[in-house]
Amino acid sequence: MQLVGVLQIKSYDKVKEFLHEEHVGRISTIDENGYPQTIPMNFVFLNDVVYMHSHPRGEKIENFKRNEKVGFEVDRELEFLPSYFEDPKNASLADTLYISIVMKGIASLVTDREEKTLALNGLMEKYQPEGGYEPIKSDMHVLDGVAVIKIAPKILHGKYKIGQHISPADRLDLAQQILKKNSPTAKKTLKIMGFEITDGGLKMIDEPRW
């Protein structure tokens, strides 16, 4: 079975929704010796670009000043599927349900104060939605002490595996095994897979489609 198309996230709204929810992304730059450097970063996705705040100096900044082409990745492991779900004698059958976004884009430092303000306020709203802070304004000195990195995507791919690649009967069987295993993420995973936990067990309420 060819899975490439089946696993592709086709909804850009779902891509944005996922990026709004996730808190850690990874930026990859190329260092002066030609090696990739990957760093986890807080980020916000606004107006179809990625913004991150950073110390004004550092290796990743020097890297993309030399080579503006960068990678950016965000993922979420939903559920590890033990091999014994299918065959207790075959460890190669272990699998993972997941969602991931991979970008290739152009990185730059934001110099426009209004855009910088927009990005920093966007980060605060994402990570501190309860408020309790004074919104940043473009004339504040705080803007001078922090760098804002911008990644404009040129290529953006989303992939997910939540049971859409198997038959409804197999999906129900998998969901029942996840429920029985009862990992800390099981309930959230089952909801994403389209199942509702009822007194009688599991009920499929939606197709696992992104």
N, C-alpha and C positions, 0 to 999 in steps of 0.2 A: 504493500500500500504506500502510495506517495503521500508523505505527510506535510511537505513544505507548504502547500496552499492551505491545508486544513489547519495548520498551527499558526497561520498568519493572522495578526489582529488587523481587521479590515476597517474598523471604525476609528476615525481620527478623534472623535469625541471620547472614546474609551481610552485612547492613548493619553489624551489630556487629563482625563479623570485619574488615571493611574499615576501620572507624574505629579498631580496635585496631592495625591495621598501619600506617596513615598517620601521619606525624609533623607535618604542617603543615596547619592549618585557617585559615579566614579569617572573622573576625567583622566584621559590618557594622552600624554604628550611625548614627544621624542627628545631625548636629552642630547647633549653635545657629542656624545659618543655613538649616537644612533640607536640607543636602547630605549624601549618604551618605559615611561614612568606613569604609574597608575596611582591615583590618590582619591580616597573617599572624601566627599564634600557635601555639605548642606547646599540646597539649591532651590530655586523656584522657577517654574515655567510660566512665563508671561509673554503675551503677544507673540507666541510661536517661537520664542527663543529661551535659552537657559541662562539664568543669572546666578552667580555665586559670589560671595564676599570672601576676601582674602587679605592677608598681610600685603602691603604694597610691594614687597620684594620677596623673591623666592624662586626656587628652581623651576617650578611649573610655569611661572610667568616668563622667565628667561627662555624656557623651551619654546613656548608658542610665539615669542617675539622672533625667534629664528625660523620657526616653521609653524605657520598659523593653522595648519590642518591638525585636528584633534579628534579623539573619540570620546564618547560619553555613554555610560551604561547605567541602567537602573533595573533592578530585578527584585522579585519576591518569591521565595520558596513557600509554596502553599502546604505541601504535604509530601513527606518521604514515603514511598510505597515499598515496604519490605518485599524481598524476593519470595517469601513464603506465602504472600497473597496468591501467587500463581503456582509455585512449585518449591517446596522446602528443600529440594535437592539441587536447585539451580540458582546460584547467587547472581548470575548475570541478568536475571529478570527484575532485579531491583530497579526502581524508577522514581521519578519526582514529578509532581504537579507544580507548575510555576507560571509566572507572568514575567516578561522581560521586554525592555525597550533598549535598542542600540542605535546610537546616532554617529554619523560622521559629519563634521562641520568645521566652521571657521571660528577660531577664538580671537578675542580682542579685549583690550581694557576699555571700559566705558569712561569717557572723559566729559561727556555732556552732563552737567549737574542735575538737570531735570530727569534725565534717564537714570542716572545713578540714584537719585532720590526715589524714583518709582521702583527700582529694583530692591533697594534696601527696605522700603516699606512693605513691598511684596513678601520679602523674606520674613519680616516681623509678623505680618498677618498670618503667614503659613505656620510658623513655628510657635507663635504666641497668640493664638486666636482669641484668648480670653482678655486680651488688652493688658492694661496695667503699665503702659508706657506712653511717652509723648511721641506722636508721629514725627518722623524726620522731615525737615524742610531743606530746601535747596541752598539756603544761606547759612546752614549750620556748619561749624568747623569740623564736626565729626566726619563729614564727607572727605576731608583732606587726609584723614588718617587711615583710611581703609580703601582697598582696591575692590572694584567690582569687575568680575570677569563675565564676558558675554560669549555664548556659543550660538551661532546661527546655523541650524541644521541644514546640510545639503542632502543627506540621505538619512532616512529615519525608518527603522524596521521594528515592528512589534511581533512578539511570538507568545503564545500561551498554550498550555496543556492542562485542561480541566475536565477531560473525559470526552471531549467532542470527537476524538479520533476513534472511539470504539462504539459498538452497538448499544442501544438503550438497555438491553438486558445485561450486557457486560458492565455498563456504567452503573446500573443499580447494584449489581453484585459488588463492584468496587466500592461504592458508597457505603454499603452495609459493612464491609470489612473496615473501612475508615472509621465508621461509627463505633464498631466493636473495639478497635484498637484504642480509640478515645485519647488521641494525642491532644496537647494544649491548643492546637490549631484546627482540630477536627470540625468543630461546629462552623467556623468561618469558611473552611474549605468546602464543606457540604453545601453551604448557602451559595457560594460562588459557582459550584457545580450544578446548581438549579434544584437542590433538594431542600425540603422542609422536614424537620424532625417532629413527628407526631406521637401520640400515645401508642399508636399501632406500629410505629417504626419510621419508615421514610416515605415521603410523598414527593414525586417530581412535579415542581410547579413552573419550571422554566427550562428552556433549552440552554445547554452550556455553550453559548455563542457570544463572541465578542466582535 
